[in-house]
Amino acid sequence: MHSTLRSILPLLTGTFVGALGAILLQRSLPPKEGSPEEKIAVLENDLKWAQNNLRAWEDNSPRKRFGATTQDNVRSIAQAIKEGRQVSPDDVFNSFKPLMRDLSPLTERMQAIEIKRSAEARAGEYARKYGLTADQQKQLVDNLVFQNTEQMKQLQGMLESDHVGMREYMKAQREMDHELGLDQTMTSMLQGEKRQAFVTERLTEKAERVQHEADGKVQRIDNIVKLDDRQRNQMFLNMAQTSRHYDPQMQFEGLGDGVKPMGQGMSSEQAMMSVLRPDQQQVYKAHRQQRLQEAQQDAAAIGLTIPNDWNPDDDIGF
């Protein structure tokens, strides 16, 4: 099946539940008593129970009494496909929302453990590097946990809405910032040389991230339209500047002369198209249209429809 369609189907067929299992199963060693790993092992059993008893659970859930369940929705989707009626990715995504909502108490517990583990690891690293006190470590952990929890609540709110589509939800997932609040908290706690060392380290981390993202995008575009050296350098800077991790202080080597910062307020696609010649723009648009048509054909083979306004480049950040 075409790669662009494969990027959509996992979510449609239950990636949400599969992701939970992946988080749990990645740790195979026996956990220590009282450790986060032991708690996750307990949650793994909870997840298996939920999967094995899903039908009974839905039959007795409030949603069974007050609204459609996933089982009801999937049955409706299957009937629509059987009758030849159009079924969109959003239809399938919405059909899984009751299940995702019902599983939210379990997923929230799992997410809380993962968020706390990540925050504590970061606090431990910075305690070693910058000499954070116990109170400072706690402050950092509490702030990171709070920011991540608030973002997860926003995602959960999108699941509770009947008006949020699959693309909007996936975009929000991609844009989650697990380091939100990190820089502000650390710079407020550190002073002098330690503060400057932290700022420099973070700028380096982000620059490496931005460079990796931009290099990947430039390579994909070059494979389609064959950029010249000047275009490649300008495209790199444009793609770097559209990254959420970009900082004007970042310096990138090897860009050469004539490379200018992109215009203010440009979207990623505008930043890309501004570098291409008219003939290259036509080649790129034709390539995108071909990918869309192939994805629509593949989707039609299994009874789904993909809208004409779907952008096949959404999965790479344009």
C-alpha positions in Angstrom: 0.0 0.0 0.0 1.2 3.5 -0.8 3.4 5.0 2.0 1.2 8.1 2.4 -1.8 6.0 3.2 0.2 3.8 5.5 1.0 7.0 7.5 -2.8 7.4 8.2 -4.1 3.9 8.7 -2.3 3.0 11.9 -4.3 5.6 13.8 -7.5 4.6 12.1 -7.1 1.0 13.2 -6.2 1.5 16.8 -2.7 2.9 17.1 -3.8 4.6 20.2 -4.2 1.3 22.0 -1.1 -0.1 20.3 1.0 2.8 21.6 -0.1 2.0 25.1 1.1 -1.6 24.7 4.4 -0.4 23.2 5.1 1.8 26.2 4.5 -1.1 28.5 6.2 -3.9 26.7 9.4 -2.0 26.0 10.6 -2.9 29.5 11.0 -6.7 29.8 13.3 -7.0 32.8 11.7 -7.8 36.2 11.1 -4.5 37.9 12.3 -3.6 41.4 9.7 -3.5 44.2 8.2 -0.1 44.5 9.9 1.2 41.3 8.1 3.0 38.5 8.7 -0.1 36.4 6.7 -2.2 38.8 3.9 0.3 38.6 4.0 0.1 34.8 3.9 -3.7 35.0 0.7 -3.4 37.1 -0.7 -1.1 34.4 0.2 -3.7 31.8 -2.1 -6.1 33.5 -4.8 -3.4 33.7 -4.5 -2.9 29.9 -4.7 -6.6 29.2 -7.8 -6.8 31.3 -9.3 -3.8 29.5 -8.6 -5.4 26.1 -10.0 -8.8 27.1 -13.1 -7.3 28.6 -13.8 -4.5 26.2 -17.2 -5.7 25.1 -18.5 -6.3 28.6 -17.0 -2.9 29.7 -18.7 -1.0 26.9 -22.0 -2.8 27.5 -22.0 -1.5 31.1 -20.4 1.9 30.5 -22.3 5.2 30.8 -21.7 5.7 27.1 -23.7 2.5 26.4 -26.6 4.1 28.2 -26.2 7.7 27.0 -24.4 7.4 23.6 -22.8 5.3 21.0 -19.8 3.1 21.9 -16.8 2.2 19.7 -18.5 -1.1 19.0 -21.6 0.7 17.8 -19.6 3.0 15.7 -17.4 0.4 14.1 -20.6 -1.6 13.2 -22.0 1.5 11.5 -18.7 2.0 9.6 -18.7 -1.6 8.4 -22.3 -1.3 7.3 -21.6 1.9 5.4 -18.6 0.3 3.6 -20.7 -2.7 2.8 -23.4 -0.5 1.3 -20.9 1.5 -0.8 -21.4 4.7 1.1 -18.4 7.0 1.6 -16.4 6.6 4.8 -13.6 9.2 5.6 -10.6 8.9 7.9 -12.4 11.3 10.3 -15.4 8.9 10.4 -13.1 6.1 11.5 -11.2 8.3 13.9 -14.5 9.5 15.5 -15.7 5.9 15.8 -12.7 5.2 18.1 -13.2 8.2 20.3 -15.6 6.5 22.8 -13.0 3.8 23.4 -10.2 6.3 23.7 -12.3 8.3 26.2 -13.2 5.2 28.2 -9.5 4.2 28.4 -8.5 7.7 29.5 -8.3 6.9 33.3 -5.8 4.2 32.5 -3.8 6.2 29.9 -3.7 9.2 32.3 -2.1 7.0 35.0 0.4 5.7 32.5 1.2 9.2 31.2 1.7 10.5 34.7 4.3 7.9 35.4 6.1 8.5 32.1 6.0 12.3 32.6 7.3 12.0 36.2 10.1 9.6 35.1 11.3 11.9 32.4 11.2 15.0 34.6 13.1 13.3 37.4 15.8 12.1 34.9 16.2 15.6 33.6 16.4 17.0 37.2 19.0 14.3 38.1 21.1 15.2 35.0 21.0 18.9 35.9 21.7 18.3 39.6 25.0 16.6 38.5 25.9 19.3 35.9 24.8 22.5 37.6 24.6 21.5 41.3 20.9 21.9 41.8 19.7 21.6 45.4 17.0 19.2 46.4 14.5 22.0 46.5 15.5 23.2 43.0 15.2 19.6 41.7 11.7 19.4 43.1 10.8 22.7 41.6 12.0 21.6 38.1 10.2 18.3 38.4 7.0 19.9 39.5 7.1 22.5 36.7 7.8 20.0 34.0 5.1 17.7 35.3 2.6 20.5 35.4 3.3 21.8 31.9 3.2 18.3 30.4 0.0 17.4 32.3 -1.7 20.6 31.0 -0.8 19.7 27.4 -2.2 16.2 27.9 -5.4 17.7 29.3 -5.7 19.7 26.1 -5.4 16.6 24.0 -7.9 14.8 26.1 -10.3 17.7 25.6 -9.9 17.3 21.9 -11.0 13.7 22.2 -14.0 14.8 24.2 -15.1 17.1 21.4 -17.2 15.7 18.5 -15.9 18.5 16.3 -12.2 17.7 16.3 -11.0 15.7 13.3 -8.1 13.3 12.9 -5.7 15.7 11.2 -6.3 18.4 13.9 -5.7 15.8 16.6 -2.5 14.4 15.0 -1.2 17.9 14.5 -1.7 18.7 18.2 0.1 15.5 19.1 3.1 16.4 16.9 3.3 19.9 18.3 3.4 18.8 22.0 6.5 20.3 23.7 7.7 17.9 26.4 10.3 20.5 27.5 7.9 23.3 27.9 8.9 25.4 30.9 12.4 23.9 31.1 14.4 26.9 30.0 12.5 29.4 32.1 12.7 27.3 35.2 16.4 26.6 34.9 17.4 30.1 34.0 15.5 31.5 37.0 17.3 29.1 39.3 20.9 29.4 38.0 23.3 32.3 38.2 26.6 33.4 36.7 28.7 30.9 34.9 26.3 28.0 35.5 23.4 29.9 34.0 25.5 30.7 30.9 26.7 27.1 30.6 23.1 26.0 30.7 22.0 28.5 28.1 24.8 27.5 25.8 24.1 23.8 26.2 20.4 24.2 25.4 21.2 26.3 22.4 23.5 23.6 21.1 20.9 20.9 21.7 18.2 22.9 19.8 20.5 23.7 17.0 21.3 20.1 16.4 17.6 19.3 16.5 16.8 22.1 14.0 19.7 21.0 11.7 18.5 17.4 11.6 14.9 18.4 10.8 16.0 20.9 8.1 18.4 18.5 6.5 15.7 15.9 6.2 13.2 18.3 4.6 15.8 19.6 2.2 16.7 16.1 1.1 13.1 15.2 0.5 12.5 18.3 -1.6 15.7 17.9 -3.5 14.7 14.3 -4.4 11.6 15.8 -6.1 12.8 19.0 -7.8 16.6 18.8 -7.9 17.8 21.9 -6.1 21.0 23.7 -7.1 23.6 24.6 -4.4 22.2 28.1 -3.8 18.6 26.8 -3.5 19.7 24.0 -1.2 21.4 26.5 1.2 18.5 28.9 1.2 16.0 26.0 1.6 18.0 24.7 4.6 17.8 28.1 6.3 14.1 28.5 5.5 13.3 25.1 6.9 15.4 25.8 9.9 13.7 29.0 10.6 10.2 27.4 10.5 11.2 24.9 13.2 9.6 25.5 16.6 13.1 24.9 18.1 14.8 27.7 16.0 16.6 30.5 17.8 18.0 33.5 15.9 21.2 33.0 17.8 21.8 29.7 16.0 24.7 29.7 13.5 24.9 27.0 10.7 28.1 26.3 8.8 28.5 25.9 5.1 25.6 28.1 3.9 27.8 30.3 1.8 27.0 33.8 0.6 23.7 35.2 -0.6 21.6 33.2 1.9 19.0 35.5 3.5 16.6 35.1 6.4 13.1 34.3 5.2 10.2 36.8 5.4 8.3 37.2 8.6 5.1 35.4 9.0 5.7 32.8 6.3 4.3 29.3 6.7 6.5 26.3 6.1 5.0 25.7 2.7 5.4 29.4 1.7 9.0 29.3 2.9 9.6 26.2 0.7 7.8 27.5 -2.4 9.6 30.9 -2.2 12.9 29.1 -3.0 11.7 27.2 -6.0 11.6 28.4 -9.6 8.2 28.4 -11.3 9.0 25.2 -13.2 10.1 23.5 -10.0 6.9 24.6 -8.2 4.9 22.9 -11.0 7.0 19.7 -10.6 6.4 19.7 -6.8 2.7 20.4 -7.1 2.4 17.6 -9.7 4.2 15.2 -7.4 1.9 16.1 -4.5 -1.1 15.6 -6.6 0.1 12.2 -7.8 0.7 11.2 -4.2 -2.8 12.3 -3.3 -4.4 10.4 -6.1 -2.4 7.2 -5.2 -3.4 7.5 -1.6 -7.1 8.0 -2.6 -6.9 4.9 -4.9 -5.4 2.8 -2.1 -8.0 4.1 0.4 -10.8 3.4 -2.0 -9.7 -0.2 -2.3 -10.6 -0.7 1.4 -13.7 1.5 1.3 -12.3 4.8 2.6 -12.2 8.2 1.0 -9.5 10.8 1.4 -10.6 14.4 0.9 -9.1 16.4 -2.0 -7.8 19.1 0.4 -5.6 16.5 2.2 -1.9 17.5 2.1 0.4 14.5 1.7 3.2 16.5 3.2 1.5 17.1 6.5 3.4 14.1 8.0 6.8 15.9 7.4 5.7 19.2 8.8 4.7 21.4 5.9 
